Amino acid sequence: MCVGDDDQAIYAFRGSNPAFILEFKQDYPSAQIVHLHANYRSHHTIVASADAIIKKNQHRYEKDVKSRARGENSSDAFLSI
């Protein structure tokens, strides 16, 4: 079993690379890919903001992640880049 998310591949300093996930199916053609679309940790505003940023990356698997966190946070988050 292998678990990974190319959008969360942050360990380049340890020799990791998002390509390991992106090329996994080529290296292991009999592997079954299971997509998890529910985020139970973060509220809608965080998931939507992160999606707006990461979807600009053309070298990733496209995902449709939805927040399923209980008690939606009413506070707004603003990000300026």
FENMOQUI-V739128 format. One record per helix or strand of 2 or more residues. SS is the DSSP state (@ for helix, = for strand). FROM is the first residue (numbers start at 0). LEN is the number of residues. If there is no record, write none. Layout:
BEGIN
ss:SS from:FROM len:LEN
ss:SS from:FROM len:LEN
END
This chain:
BEGIN
ss:@ from:5 len:3
ss:@ from:11 len:3
ss:@ from:18 len:4
ss:@ from:23 len:4
ss:= from:37 len:2
ss:@ from:43 len:11
ss:= from:65 len:2
END
